[in-house]
Amino acid sequence: MTKKLPDGSYELTDPDQLREAIQRLGQAEDALESLSEQYHAMEAKLEAERSRGHGTRSVTFNRMLAEKLMLSGMLERFRFHGVEL
């Protein structure tokens, strides 16, 4: 739908696809926002577990930590490509 130009900018391969390109951009922004919200929610859950004294030995804590790390990695991929909220 787009092609990258030598200067690093992008252009539509078919200008008639502008509406579809806008739709896809909006969906990508929604996905990034959702990932960010999930990441911050997981941080809060982990902090709540820590404050209750359920530390790193808990299976639940370790599962949540793994999920936070996965979300962090996904967000980092967006950042690597210059996409941030």
N, C-alpha and C positions, 0 to 999 in steps of 0.2 A: 504494500500500500504506500510505503514511503521509501525513499532512497537517501542514503547519507552522502552529502556533498564533500568535496575535499576540505572545505573550511570547517567541517564538523556540524554544519547545520543540516536540516532535512527538508525535503520537498516531496509533495505528493507525486506519485508516478502517473496518476490520472486525476486531474483537477476536478473531474465530475464526482469523485469519491469524497469530497470535503465533508459532507454530512456524516458518512460512515466513519471517517477518520475522527471527527469530533466525538462521535458515540464511543468509539474504542478508547480514545483518550480519557473520556469521562469514566469508563469502566476501569481503566488502569488506575486512575486517581482514587476511585472508590476502593479498589483492592488494596492499594497502598495505605489508605486511611484505616481500613479494617485491620490490616496487619499491625499497624502502629497501635491501634486501640487494644488489640489482643495482647500485644507485648506489654503495654502499660498495665493492663488488668492482671497479667500474670506476675508482674513485678509486685503489685499490691498483694496478691494472694501469697506469694513467697514471703513477703515481709510480715503478713499476718501469721503465717506458720511459724516464722522465727520468733515473733513476739509471744506466741503461745508456748514457746519452748520446744516445738517440734522441729528439730534441726535436720541436719543432713542424713541422719540415719533412717529417717522415715521414707518408706516407699513412695508415699504420696508427694513428699517434698522433692524427692529425686525425679519423679515423673514430671512434676511441674517445672523443675529446673531444666530438664531436657527439652520441654516444650518452649520455654523461654529462650534457650540457646538456638533452637530451630528457627523461631520467629526472628531472633536477632540476626541470624545468618541470612534470612530472606530479606530483611530490611537492608542489610549491608550490601546485598547484590543490587538493590535499587540505588543506594548511595554511590556505589562503584560506577554506575552508569550516569551519575549526576542527577538522579531523580530523588527529590526529598519533598516532604510536606512543608 
